[in-house]
Amino acid sequence: MAFVSLWFKTVNSMKVVKFGGSSVANAEQISKIIDIVTADADRRIVVVSAPGKRHGDDAKVTDLLIALATAVLNGENHESALKAVVDRYAQIQHELALPKSVVETIEADLRGRIGSRGSNDLQFMDTMKASGEDNNAKLIAEAFTKKGHPAKYINPGEAGMLLSDEFGNAEVLPESFEKLAALKGESDIVIFPGFFGSTKAGDVATFPRGGSDITGAILAAAVKAEVYENFTDVDSVYAMDPRIVPNAPAIDLMTYREMRELAYAGFGVFHDEAIIPAVKHEIPICIKNTNRPEAPGTLIVPERKYEQTEVAGISSADGFCAIYIDKYMMNREVGFGRRLLQILEDEEISYEHTPSGIDNMSIILRSEELGKKEKTVVERITNELAPDAVSVEHGLALLMVVGEGMHYAVGQAAKATNALAEHGVNIEMINQGASEISMMFAVKEIDRKKAVLALGHAFFG
């Protein structure tokens, strides 16, 4: 992957590596990550998740911990729930031939967390959930060292991962980055648990979804890493959903903007908001496969060279709806759009797009956002804005055609619309972003897969 070096601004020999739940689900997977890390001396900081599912019907350790915490909060007998968590670690410990004291320490830690429960139930839940990553990091550090690779478990709070006290939805505090930069001086391999940190008051707090990805991005930014390697269970990011298009081409190189646009409408390799710290500090991100580390993966960078008209990928997602408002002479009514969006703000509803015409305006939302508030929103629009007509359409899917090369390119929209028409897909709505690197199409959910195939054929052959 020679193109990686094009994006490094300084010579830096440190890489931050993150492994998700499937990569640390059992002893076999943990042995793989030890081999991956030690194969490259630049991989100095390793972020790990809690053990994930070992097979389709299995439970994630985080889910077991939530069940344990819930039993405690409900005043129920929680011994069986506690045993389920301990047994998962015990199996890993046994298969890695680690001392039994490792599991004894984990059980004592869990009992200690339960025994120190305070009055804040949300904080207690965070404390219990965080134990999944925390105890797995301790176990993995032991596994590295046993194989002759000195590794050091680092507690996030002690290292300076300071978070806000919004339990379950915490954000990193700015002063964390300077404190965490000291990790560059560690001589041993650093094993750092993802997902959580500590408030200024010393309480454990967790990030929202994609928590371990967030931890990795923060550390990569703090130490000014050469690259942030995010290991998962796929070889690459693909240009289209391989579940819809089995032979979808892999994306070798893409920009942050392309990744963001594609992730918005269904690209689920990781949650796009989780990597904000790395994006802000322009740290290249490489998506790789734990089970096939030799595969080059997908590199995500601030900028790249591209051919004009080049499309990076096509993504899609269902679960959207649209509010349609018609009013004659709407364009002459000062403040109409502001008052419409004010209604959504009052009802605490976020919107996705607002395509508009001279006498009409549409608002695309996620159906779950509108939810039970639909009747209230429609009544307020009717009473406060006096439209000629207002209606809501459910069952929409959004498709995004994304590529830096589309900027100023001629004929891309025609190419897309012709492809959809040829395959009998009716377009409910079309919108082009101001950046001109993406086109959005709304279609009926039942037409989503057919639309993806049509666009894929048009742009990728």
N, C-alpha and C positions, 0 to 999 in steps of 0.2 A: 504494500500500500504506500507507494512512494509519494503520492500526492499529499499525504499528511503533513509533510514538512513545509509545504507551501504556506501553511496557516499559522505557524508558530512565530510569535513575535520576539520571543527571547529563547535562549538555550536553557532548557529546564528538563532535567532527567527524571522528574517524578510524575507518576501516573496514579490517579485515584480510580479504583476498581470497585464496582458495586455488583453484588450477586443477589438476585431476587429469591423469593420463597422456593420456587421449583429447583433452583440451583443449590439449595442447602437443605433439601427435604429429607435426606437420609445420608448414611455413611458413604455410600457410593458417590453421591453427588459432591459431598464435602471433600472426598479424596480427589475428585476432578478439579475442584477449585484450588486445592493446594498445588497441584501440578501446573495449573494455568498461571497462578501468581508467581511461583518460583521459576517458571520458564523465562521470565522477563524481570531482570533486576530492577527495572524502573518502576515496577508495580509495588509501591511502598505503603500505600494506605488502602485497606480493604474494608468496604462497608458491607455488612451482611444483614439480611432480613431474618425473620423468624422462620422455622421450617414450614414449608408449604405442603401442598398435597403430594402424596407419593403415587397416587393413582386417582382415577376419576371419582370414585366413591369416598375417597378419604376426606378427612377434615384438616384444615390448616390449624397450626398451633394457636394462631391469633384467635380463631373462632373458639377453640377449646378454652382459651383464657377468658374470653368474653362470657362464655357459659359459666365458668368458675366464678368470675366476679359477680355475675347476675345472681348466682345461688347465694353468695355471701350477702349481697345487698338485700335479698329477699328473706334473709334469715333462715335459709334452708340448710340441710346437711350437705356440705360441700366436699366431703372426703372422696367420693367417687369421681367428681369433676377434677379434683386436685390430682388424683391418681392417673387420670387420663393424660394430663399434661406431663407429669413426671415420667410416665411410661414411654412417651415419645422420645424424650431425651435419653432415657435408659437404653432404649434400643440402639440409638446412635452411638452412645458411649460404649456399649458392648461390642458393636461391630467395628468400631475404631480401636478397640482394645485399650481404651483409656481407663484410668483408675476409677473405681466405684465412688471415690470421694467426690468426683465431678458431679454425679447425680445427687449425692447427699447434700452438696452445697446448693444445688439448684432447688431441691425440695425445701431446704432451710430458708432460702431466699424467698420462695413463694409464701411460706408460712409467716415469715417476717412481714411481708407486704400486707398480708391479710390481717395480721395482728396489730399493725400500726394504722389501720384504717381510720381516717378522720371523719369529719362531718360533711365534707364535700364529696358527694357521690361521683360527680364527673371526674374529679381529680383522682379518686380511688380507681375508677375504671381505667384512666390513663396509666396509672401506676401498674395495674395488672397487665394491660395490653403490652406495655413497654418491656415487661419481663421476657417476652418471647424473643425479641432481638437481643436484649441484654444478656440473657443466659446462653443464647446460641453463640454470641460473640465470645464469651468466656470458654465455651466448649471448643469452638473452632481454633482459638488461640492455643489451647492445649494440644489439639490435633496437629497444628503446624509444628509446634515445638517438639512433639514426640517424633515427628518425621525428620528432625534435624534442622528445622528452619526456625530459628528463634523469632517468636512473635509475641506481641504485647497487647493485651486487652486494654482499651482506653474507655473510661467512663465519659459519656458525652458532657454531662454537667460539669465534671471536674476539668475537662479539657476546654470549657468555655462555650459550649453550645447553649447559649442563653435564648430562651423563648418567651413569648408573651404568655400571659396566664389564661388564654382562651383554650381551656382544656378540650382536647379532641379536634381543635382547629387552630392550633398555635402557629405563630409566625416567628421567624428568626429575628433577633434584635441586631441592629447594625454593628454593635461592639463585638459581636461574636467572631467576625471575620479576623480581626486583629489577634484575638486570643487564640483562635484555631490555627493561625499561621505558624505557631510554634511547633506544630506536628512535623514540620519539615526537618526538625533537628533530631527526630527519633532514629536511632540506629537499627532497631529491630523492625520487623514488619508490623505495622499497626493494624489491629483488628478492631474496627469501630462499629458498634451497633447502630443501625439506622432507625428512623421513625420517631425518635424522641430526643428531648433535651431537658433542660432544667430552667425553671423560672428564677427570677432574682431572689425570690423567697426560699428557693431550694426545693420546690415541688417538681415532681416529674410531670411533663406535659408532652403530648404527642402532636405530630403534624396531621393534617387531613390525609385523604387518599393519596397514594403515591409517596408515602412518607419516607421510605428508604431512598427513593430517587431524589427526594429533596435533600436528604442528608448528604448524599454523594455529590450533588451539585454545589452545595454550600462548601464542602471540604475542598472540592476542586477549585472553586473560586478563591478560597482562603489561602491555599498553598500555591496558587498560580500554577496549577498542574499543566503538564504538556498536553494531556488529553484526559477526558473523563470517560472511562470504558464502562458501559452499562451492559452486563451480561444477563441474558434472558434465555428463552427456549426457542428462539427463531434465528435463522442465519442472518437475516437482513430485514430492513424495511422494504416492503414490496410496493410496486407502483400501483397495484390494485389489490383488493382483498382476495387472498388466495383461496378463500372458501367459496368465492363466487367465480373467480378466474384461476383455476388450478395452476396454469402455466404463466402466471403474472411475472413480469421481469423484476429482478431485484434492483433497488436503487443503491448505487455505489456511493454517490456523493450528492448531498442536498444542503440547502441553506436553512438557517433558523426560521426564516419567514416561510419557506416552503413547508417545513415540518409543522409549523404552527397552523397554517391553513389546512393541511391534510389532517392533522390531529383533531381539529375542530369537528370534522365530519366523519369520525369513525376510525381513524388510524389509532389503534390501541396498544402500540408497543409500550408506551408509557404515557402518563398523564402530562400533557404539554406544560401545564403550569408548574409541574414539579421541577423543571430544569431551569427555571428563571435565573437563579444565581449564576449558573454556568453561562447562560446566554448573555447576561449583563456584563460579565467579565470576559466574554469572547473566548471561552474555553471550548475547543473542539470536543464533540461528543461522538463516541463510536459505539454503535449497537452491535453486540457480538453474541454468539451462541455458546453457552457453557458446554453443550454436548458436541459441538463442532468448532472448537476454538481456532482451528486452522482456517476457517472461512473468513474472508476479509471483512465481512460485516458492512454496515452503512455508516459513513462519516458525515456528521452534521457540522457545518462550518458557518462563519459569518457571511462569507461571499464565495462565489465560485464562477468559473468561466462557463458560458453556456452558448448554445446555438440559438439564433432567433427562431421563434415559434416552438422551441423545445418545451415539452410538458414533462414535469417530474413525476406526477402521479394523479390518480383519480380516486377520491374517497367518497363514501356514502354513509348515511345514517338515517334511520327512521325515528319516529316518535315526535314529529313536529306538527304544529297547527298554524293556521293563519287567521288573523282578524282583518276583514275587508271593510273599509269605510268609504262610502261615496257621499259627496256633497257638492252640489253645483256651485261654482265660483270659490271652491276651497282655497285656491291659490291666492285669492284676494283677502282672505280672512287672516289678519295678522295674529300670530300666536297659536294657530290651530294645532300645529304639530307639537308645540311645547305643551299645550294643555292635554293633548292626547297622551303623551309620554308621562306627564305628571300623574295621570290616573294610574298608570302602571307602577310608577314609583310609590304612590300612596299605598297601593296594594302589595308592595314588596315583590313585584314581578319583574324579572329581567327579560329583555327581548334580544333577538338574534339579528334580524335585518328589518329595514323599513323601506322597501321599494315604494315609490310614489309616482303619481301622474298629476295632471293638472287639477282634476276634480276627484281624485281618489287616492287613498293611502292604504298600504297593507303593512301589517306587523306580523313577522314570523317569530313564533315562540316555541319553546319545547312544551309539549303537551302537559308534562308533569308540572311545569311552572304555572300554567294557567289553572289546571286542576279544578278544584271546587270553587274557585273564585270567578269562574267564567260568567255566571249569571250576574254577579255584582259588577264585573267590568263592563259587560254589555249594557247593563242598565245605566251605569254612570256615563258611558259614551253617548248613549241615547239622550239622557237628560241634560248633560252638561255641554255637549257639542252640537246637538240637534242635527244629526246627519240625515241625508235622504234615505240611506240604507246602511245597515251594519249586519254583518254575518260572520260566523266562525266556521272554518273548514278544518276537520281533523283528518288524520291518516295520511300525512304528507311525509315524504322523505326528501332530504337534501343531498345533492351531489356537488362535489367540488372538483373542478379541473384546475390543477395548480402547476405553475412553472414560471421561474424567473424569466425564461425566454419568451414568454407570452407578452411581455411588456412592449408596447408599440407594434406588436405583430398584427398583420392584417389577415382577416378571414378566419380567425380561430372560433369566434362565436358561430359563424355560418357553418363551419365544419362540424361543430357540436350539434347544432340544432338540426342540420340535415341528417346526421347519424341517428338522432332520436326519432325524427320523423320517419325515416326509412324502416325503423324497427317498431313503428306503431306506438311510440311513447308520447303521450300528450304532456307538454310543458305547462305546468300551472303558474310558474313564475320564473323569471331570470333576473340575475343581478350581477354586476361586475364590480369587484372591490376597487376602491380609489387607487390602490397600489398597482392595479392592472396586472397582478401576477396570478389572479384566480377568477374563475367564473363560477357562479352558483346557480344551480337549477333546482327547482322544486317540482317533484312529480308525485303521483300517487304511490303510497307504500307498496302496493301490489306490483308496481312497475319498476321497483328499485333495481332488482337484479338484472332485468332486461335492459335497463338504462345503462348500468355499469358496463355490461357486455358490449352494448352499442358504442359507447364512448371509448372503451378500451380498443375495440376494433378500429375505430376512426383514428385514434392517436398513436396506438402502438402496433397496429397490424394484427 
